[in-house]
Amino acid sequence: METSFTHARTPNVAREPAEGATAFGLFVLLNAVLFVRPAEIFISLEGLPLYELLILTCLMATMPRLWQGLSLQRLRAQPITGCVIGLLFAVAMSHLSHFDLYGARLCTMQFLKIVAYFFLLVTVIDSAPRFRLFCLFLVAFIGIATLLALLQYHGFVHIASLEAIQENDYDAANDSLNSFYRLCSTGIFNDPNDLSLILVVGIALATYFVTDRQERLRRGLWAAGILAFGYALLLTRSRGGLIAMVVSILAFFCTRYGLRKTIVLSTLVLPALTAFAGGRQANIDLEQGTGQARIQLWSDGLVLMKTSPLFGIGMDRYVEEVGLVAHNSYIHAYTELGLIGGTMFVGAFYLSLRAIYLLGKVARCPMRSDTFQRCGDHQMLRLRPYLLAAVCGYVVGMLTLSRVYVVPTYLVLGLSASYIQTADAQGRQQLPRFSARLFIRLALVGMIFLTAAYIFIRVTVRRS
């Protein structure tokens, strides 16, 4: 019988004020460098390993607590963290199973940096005030990256790394080729699709602050940020970003207002959003163009998966075999990392969504809501629908993008894990321990996804 667990006690911030504040400050600075990429803006900083130096400093500042978090008991009690560790094992085995020692060493070290970021997030963001403050900084950093991109797009600044991507789109009705530009930002958001996903997260979190009574004096600033994020999202012309935004809105409505009101609100909001986007972004065609091309890539991935089902073909080998990435993070993970890695990747997001959703049930339970309010933080409870909207949007956005090994993916996972262990520090909701039985359950979830993907591909793929 599966048992529930009580989350490990979060560190007492008052007991270690200097250490905790220093670690938090360093981690905020790390994210500033991650989002803004000063070395891409100021030529004098080019070549300096700012991110690497900061993450090493953060690791040293938090090493005692990080080491405690790696204990077997802690990992079993935090299944999302266990899945991330399982992914690191899967990355190594994806190459070792093919006797590729060089590939195993290279890819494991590459992915280890991402795992380090995830562990820093769940270790440093260990209280409700810090979680809320980090979300505030996160929206600010997304805002800076967006502002730089918009200034570049409209010709107010000229930074080589921010140049918009020019693409061509064939208009069959007029038999013409149309050129257009797609908004990009710095570093890890130098791709319009990546930028669109983080904008969805930014919109969800900024909406939380604009509705916060404590932010009355800055509501105008938050509202301006939401408008800027929305405008930038349209300029990315990302179909996946638009779909992610739609799902994020639906998730928020459903969590905040219930299913019936969501149906009414969606009939008013979603058609207007689609019509406002218009053009390429709202034209989702599965019969031809990029839509059909991605479905064919998914099909190729499922075929490749059969050649090495348990440990996969190896991290970063999808491009070598097919010529392009899968443009679906879940199929990409199953193909490159096998059933073990794919299960860990899908399972981590399944557990995140499930746990955040269950926290709402705990809060609504008459027998337990008073305890939740006393032990938890009211602001954390109010944040729940906004965070769930952000995670849902990102999860759906990854259906059209391969983002298995990038920091923003583990930023979203880390936010989920940190929120769960902070808002539910007393273990009031029933969550499974990381165990063989849980892995079987996650494998079943993964099999449901693979079956649905296989049926969808068989119905929609068009091979000439």
N, C-alpha and C positions, 0 to 999 in steps of 0.2 A: 504494500500500500504506500502510495506516495505521500510524503509528509511535507508540511509547510515549514518555512524557515523564518527565523527572525534575522533581519539584516544586522550585520555587524555594527556595533555602536559607532556612529560617526565621531571623529575626533572632536574634542572640546576646544572650540576656538579660543575661549577665554583662558584656558590653561596654557596654550602655546601661542600667545598673541604675536610675538615677534616673528617666530618661524612661519606661522600661517600667513601673516600679512606679507612677508617677504616672498614666499612661494607664490601667493596669489598675484602680487605685483609683477613678478617675473613672468608668470604664465600669461597675464594680460599683455605684457610687452611682446611675448612670443607670438601671440595672435595678431598683434598690430603689425609685426614684421611679415607674418604669413599672409595677411589680407592686403596690406598696402604695398609691400615689396619696395622699400625705399631705394634699394640698389638698382631698380629698374627706372627710377625717376631721377635720382642724382648720380651722375656719371662717376663722381669721386668715390662712391661707395661700391662701384662695380667690382665684383670678384671677392668681396669680403663675405665670409660664410656666417652672416649674422644669425640666420635661423639655426644653424647647427650649434653655434656658440651658446645661444640662448636656451636651446632645448637641453644641452649638456648641463648648463648652470641650473636649470629648473630641476633636472634629475638629481643633481647633487644636493640641492636644497630640500628635496622631499624624499631622499633615499630611505630614511628609516621607515616612514609611513608606506612608501612604495613597496618595500620589502615585506612589510606585514600584510599588505594587500595581495601578495603572491602566495601566501600560505594556502595549503590545500583546503582548509576549512573555509577561508574567505572566498576562494574561487567556487567552491561548491555552493556557497550561500548566495552568490551573485552570478546567475546563469548567463547574463549578457556578457559579462567579463570573461566567463568561461568559454563562450563561443568565440570571442576574439582571440584568446590564447589557442583555441582549437584551430582557428584559421592560420595562425603562425605555424603550427605543426603541419597543416595541410599544404602550405606553401613549400615548406622544406621537402615533404614527402612527394610532392608533385614532380620534383626533379630527381630525388634520390631513388624513386621507384623505377626511373629510367637510367639509373647509374650515372647521372650527370652531376658530379660533385661540384663543378664550377658554377653551374646554373643554380644549384641548391644554395651555395654560399652567397652568391651575388643577390639572388631574389630574397633570401631570408633576411639578409642585412638591410635590404631596401624596405621590406615590409616591417622590419623591426622598428624602424624610425616612426612609422605610422602607429604601431602598437604602443610605443613610448608616449606619443602624444595622447592617445586614448587614456592610458593609465594616469598620466599627469592630470587630465581633466577630471576623472572620477576621484582622484586623490585630493586635488587642491580645492575643487568646488564641493565642499563638505558641509555646507550649512545653507539654510534658506536665504539669508541676506546675501551671501556670496553668490549663490545661484542667480538671484535676481540682478545683482550688480554685474555679473558676467554677461547676462543676457543684454543688459544695457550697453556694455562695451561692445558686444557682438554686433548689435544693430548699428552702433556708431561706426565700427570698422567697415561693415557692409555699405554704410552710407558714404564713407570716404572713397571706397573703391568705386562706387556707383557715380559719385560726383566727378571723380577723375575721368571716368569713361565718358560721361556726358559732355564734359568740357572738351575732351579730345574730339568727340563725335561732331560737335558743333563748331570746332575750329578755334576755340578760345586758348587751348594749349596744344603743344606739339611734342608728344612723347612717343618715340619710335615703338616701344613695346605695347602701346595702347591703340595702335592702328586698327580700325575696324576692318572686318573681313568682307571682301567683295565676292559675291556669288551671282550666278546666273540661273534664271528660272525660265523654262520654256513655256510659253502660253500657247496651248494647242488651239484655242478658239480663234486667236488672231494670227497664228502661225508666226510668232515673234519671240525673240529672246530678250528677256528683261534682266537688267543688272540692278543689284541692290546691295546695300551695306548692312552688316550685322554688328551690333554693339559688342565690344570686348572690354575687358578690364585687365588688371595686372596679374602677373604670375599664374597661379592655379586657376584663375578665372579669365584667362586669355582666350577661352573658347566660349562662344555665345551660349551654348547649351549649359556649360558649367555655371556661367554667370546667372542664367535664368533660374536654376535650381536654388542657388543661395539667395536670390532675390525673393523667391517664394517663402523661404525661411525668414528672411528679413521682414517681409510684409506681415507675416503671422505674429512675430514677436513685437514689431512696432505697433500693431493693433492692440496688443495687450497693454502697452504703455500709454497709448492715447486714450484708453478707457479707464486708466488708473486714477483714482481720486487724488493720490499723492503727487501726481504729475500735472496738476492743473496749470501751473505756470509755464509748463513746457509742452502742453498739448498741441499748440500750433506748430512747434518744431517736429513733433512726432507725426502729425498729420501731413506736413510738408514732405517728411521722409517717405511716408506711404505713397504719396503721389509720385515722388521721384522714382521709387522702386517700381511702381506700376508702369510709368512711362518707359523706364529702362527695359522692363520685361517685354514691352511691345517692340522696342528697337532691337532686341536680340533676335526677333522673328523666329523664335524657337517653338516648334509645335509641341515638343515634349514639355517645355516650360509652361505653355498655355494649359495643357492637360493637367500638369501638376498643380497649377493655380486653381483650376476648376475643382479638382479633387480636394485640395486644401480647404476651399470655401465650403464644400459639401460636408467635409469632416467637422469643420467648426460649427456649422449650422446644426448638424445632427447631434453633436456633443452638447451644445449649449441650449438648443431649443427643442430637441426631440425630432422624431421622424416625420410626424404630420406637418409641423411647421416648416421643416426642411423642404418638403415637397412643394409647399406653397412658395417659399422664398426662392427656391431654385428655379421655378418657372418664371420668376421675375428677373432674377439677377443673371443667370447663366446665358440666356439668349442675348441679353444686352452686352455682356462681356465678350461673347463670341463675335457679335456684330461689330463691336468697337475694335476688336483686334483685326478682323478682316484679312484680306490678302493671303499671302503665303501661309501665315501663322494659323489661320482658321481653316485652311484647305487641307484636310487630312484625307488623303486618297490612298487606299490600300491596294488598288489595282495596278498602279504604275508609279513611277518616280521613286523618291526616297522611301516612301512607305513600303512599297513592294520590295525594294532593295534590302531593307532591314529585315523583312520577314524571311527573305532568302538567306540572309546571314544567320538568322536564328536557326533555320533548318540545317544549315551547314554545321552549326555548333552541336546540335543534337546527334547528327551523324558522327561527328568527331568524338563525341562523348562515348560512343559505343566501343571505340578502339581502346580506351583506358578508363573504364567506368569507376573504379574505386578511388584512385589517386589523381586522375586527370592527365592531360597531355603535358602539363607544366605551365607555371606562371609565365605570362608574356609570350606564349607560343601560338596563341590564336591567330595573330597577324601573320606569323610565319606560314601557317597552314592554309589560311583562307585569303589573306591579303588585306583584310580589314578587321577591326575589333567586332565583337558580336552586336554592339549597339543594344544590348540588354544585359544589365549587370548580373542578373540571376543565372541566365543561360551561360554567360561568360564564366561565372564562378564554377558552375557545375562542369563545364567543359575543361577548364584549365586545372581545377583543383579536385575534380571527381565528386563522388557522392558525399565523401566526408567533408570536404571544404565547402561544397555547395550547400549542404545541410547546415553547417555552422553559419554561413552567411545569411541564408534565408531565415534560419532560426533566430539569429540575433535580432533581426527586425520584427519578426513575429512576436518574440518575447517582449520587445519594447512596446509595441502597440497594445498587446494584451494587458501588460501591467499598468500602463497609463490609463487604459480604459477601465480596468478593475478598480483603480483608485477612485473613480467617480462613483462606482457602486458602493464602496465603503463610505464615502462622504454622504450618500443619500440614505444610508441605512439608519433608521431612527435609533437603534440600540447602540450604534457605534459612531455616529456623527459628532456627538459632543466630545468623545475621546479624541477623534481625529482633529477637531478644532483646537483642543487644548495641547495635544502633543505635536501636531503639525503646525504649519504656518498658513494663515488665511490667504496670504498672497500666493503661496504655492498652490493652494487649492484653486484659486481664481485663474492661475496661469495654465491649468491643465488643458482646457479646450484649445488654447492658442498653441501650446506645444504639440498637442496631438495633431492639430492641423498642419503644423510645420513638418512633423515626421511623416504624416500620410502623404503630403505633397512630394517630399523627397523620395519616399519609397516608390510612388507611382512614376515619378520622373526617371528613376533608374530603369524602368521597363524599356526605355528607348535609348539609354546611354550605358556604356561600359565604364562604371566608376567603382570597381571593386577595390582598387589599391590607391585611392586618393584620400588626403586628409579630411576634406569636407564630409565624406561619408562617415568617418569615424568621429568627427565632430558631432554629427547628428546622433549617432549611437551613444557617444559619451554624454551628451545632454540628456538623453533618455535614461541612461543608467544612473547618472548623478541625480536626476529629478526623482527617480523611483526610490533610491536609498535615502534621499533627503526628506521627501514628503512623506515617506512611509518608514521612518526610522524605527518605529516601534513594531514593525512586522505585522500590521493589522490585516493585510490582505494575504490570501493563500497563494504562494508562489512555489513552484517545485524547486528542489535542489538540483544542481547540475549532476546528473547521474546517467547510467546506461538507459534507464527507463525514459528519462527526459529526451535523450538522444533519439530513441525510437519514436517518440512522439513528434520530435522535430523532423525526423526522416519522413514520417507520414505526411506532415505539412508540405515538405519538399516534393514528395511524390504527387500530391494533389496539384501543386503548381506545375510540375513537369508534364503531368497528364493533360492539364488544361492548355498548357503551351503547345503540346504536341497536336491536340485536336484543332486549336486555333490555326496553327501553321498549315496543317493538312487541308483545312478548308480554304485558307486565303492565299497560299503560295501559288504563284503562276510561273512555271518553268517553260521557257520557249523551246 
